[in-house]
Every structure is written in structure tokens, then in C-alpha cells.
Amino acid sequence: MFAAENGLKGDPRLEAISAAIRVVPNFPKKGIMFQDITTLLLDYKAFKHTIDIFVDRYKDMHVSVVAGVEARGFMFGPSIALALGAKFVPLRKPGKLPGNVISKSYDLEYGHDCLEMHVDAVKAGERVIVIDDLVATGGTLSAAISLLESVEAEVVECACVIGLPEVKGQHMLKGKPLYVLVEPSGLDDHLC
């Protein structure tokens, strides 16, 4: 569900977040309207609004783990985890974590990918939120849910800063709630 549909309609923080995201046409290839969140990170007020909205949502949900999807989920996850008093667990691309890992492969529009995490990072029964910058088809978040559930963690919700219009009205992802702050800008072409 989009934040504006869940009590934040007209909230100026959402407008500030949306305005802080730069759209880069034809990057990384022609036809892509890249949603660049690095400009959001440069705007400390909009970045703080982003973290504050997520923290307000999750502060009473007894979350013990914030799992961030590589790489842009790493930019939001640690701040949210610190504010919640939870640990941050990175969900990485293959070969990026030392030691024993578990993995989940998944399909993308243009191929295959994989997420990994340390085998001992999350314990059975821990309550987890998954954070990423953008949800398009939900494939990466679904893989993250599967990975976390394979160790019997309880995925409370998936959260993204940006959600494509195709996910609007989609309140669940693999049976788990999906929470999105804003819709992307520059909707004429494909997004990334």
C-alpha cells in the first residue's frame, strides 16, 4: 500500500521525498527513467522524512531485524534499524559475504539473480522488515522473503521508498504486506 493511502495523504513530507528523487533519462540504457535516490540522500530533510516515516510505522511492531536489499536498501536500512533498536542484516549479491551463507535465486525481467545472507544472521522467530529503494515487479523482495523464511524468521512487511504504479493496489507480496512511500517521476518510459 502507498503511504498516501494509509493516513499520509497530503503529508508534505511525501512531497519533499518525491521532489528530492532525481530522474535520469536513458540510464543505464535507452528507454530507462532511472530513479536516482542519491539526490534524496543529499537532501538531509527529505532523507530524515524518509527514515522518520518508516520508523513511525514500525516502532510498535516489535521488529528485531531490518534486512536491506543490496545495494540501495543499505542506504535506508541501518538508520531505520538504529532508530528501532533492531539489528541490520544485509542481503547481498553472490560472493560478497565471507563465511557460510544461504542463498535464494530468483528470476528478473532480463535474467536471473541471487541474494545471500550469513547463516547465523537471523534466528527463527525474529520479526523482520525488508527494505529496498524501489519495487517494480516484486521479484527481488519475494526472494528476500523466501530467504528469510527459510530460517523461520517472521517477515512483518516489505518497505520501499518508490513503488511503480503497477504495484499500486497490491497490498501484499508473497502474502506479506508491502508499504511504499511515493510513486516515481518520469513515467513515460521504463523505470529502474
N, C-alpha and C positions, 0 to 999 in steps of 0.2 A: 504494500500500500504506500502511496505517496504521502509525505508528511502533511501536505496541504489538505489532504482528505481526512486527516486524523487530528483535527484540532488546531492546526497551524496555518489554516487558510488566511492569507493576508499578512502573515508574520513578516515583518521587514527583514528579519534575519535570512529567510529563504531567498528573498530578492537579492540581498547582498551576496549570498553564496553563489547564486546563479550568475550575477553580474561579474563576479571575480574569476569565473572559469573562461579562459581564452579558447576560442575555436580556431583551429589551424586547418584551413582547407588543403586538400590534396596531400595530407601527411598521414601515414608514411608512404602512401601511394595515391595516385589519381582517383578521385571519387570518394575518398575518406574525409570526413569532417571530424578531425581529431579533437577530443575534449581534453584540453591541457589543464590539469589541476595544479600545475606548478605555480600558476599565477594566483590561485586560491591560497596556496601556502605563503606567498609573498604578501598577501593582504592579511595582516595579523587579526584584524577584527572579524573578517569573514571566516578565517581558519578557526578562530575561537568560537564563533557562532556554530560552525560545523561540529566541533567537539562537544560544545555545550548541549546542543540538541540531542546528540546521541547519548550523552551522559544522563541527561534528564529522562530520556526514555528508559534507560536500563538500570538506573540507580536502585530501584526497588525490586529488581528481578532476580537478585541473588546470583549474579553472574560471577563465576570464578575464573573464566578463561575468555580472553579476546583473541580470536585466531585471525590473523591478517594474511590475505592472499597476496603472493608476490606479484608485482613489487609495490604497486601503489597502495595496497592495503596496509603496507608497513608504515606509510606516512600518517595514517589516522589511528591505527590500532594501538600503538604504545601509549599515546596520550589518553585515549579512552580507557585503556586498562589501568593506567596510573590513577585516574580520577575515580574509577570504580573500586580500586583496591584489589584488582584481579591481575593474573599473570598474562603476559603476551606470548603467544605461540605463533611463530612464522610458519606459514605453509609455503614451501619453496618449490622451485623447479628442480628437476633431477640433477643430482651431483653437487648440490650447493651446501648440503648439511654433512658435517662429519659424523661418524658413528653410525649406529644402527637406526634405520629409518623404515617407515612403512609408506606405501605409495598407493595412489589411485590414478589410473589412466582415464582419459576422457576424450570425446570427440569434439572438434571445433568445426566451424563452417569451412575452414581451409585446411584441416588436417587433424592431428592428434596432439595431445599434451599430457602432462602428468604433474601431480602435486605430491610432495613428500613432507613428512614431519618426523621428528625423533620419536622412537617407540615409547619413550617414557615421559613425553611432554604433557600428555593429557591422561588423566585417570578415569576409570569407569565412574559414571555418575556425576562427573563435573558438568556444570552448566556453562554452555559456550555460546557466544555470539560470533558470527563470521563477518568480517568487514572487508570491503573492496571499494574501489573508487567508482566503478561503473558496472551495471548489469545490462547485458544485451540479450542473449538467449538464455542465460542461466546455467549454461553448461559447466563453467568453472565453479560456480557456487554449489551446484549439485555434486560435483566431485569432492568439494571441501566437506559437504555434509556427509557423504559416504565415508570419507577418510576418517572423520571424527567419530561417526557412529560405529566404525569398525573396532574402535577401542571402547565402545559402550558409553561414550560421552552423550550428554543430552544437549542437542543443538536447540537453543531457545529461539533464535531468529538469525536471519541474514540481513545485513545492513549495507547500503551503498549510498554514496553521495549523489550519483547520477543514475537515472533509470531511463531506458529508451521507452518511447510511447507504447511499444509492443508489450511491455510488461505492466503497463497501467491497467488496473483492474485485476491483475494477477497478485492476489494477496498471499499466495502460498507458492513455495518452491520445494518440490520433493516432500510435500507435506509440512514444510516449515514456513513460518511467516517471513515475508520479505518486506523490508522497510526502506524506502528511498526518499531522499531529501528533495531533489529537483529533477526536472526534465532537462535534456540537453538543448543547447542552442544550435542553430545552423542545421535544421532538419532536412534540407533539400537532398542531401546525398547520404551515403553510408556513414556510420559513426564508428569510432574506436575509443 
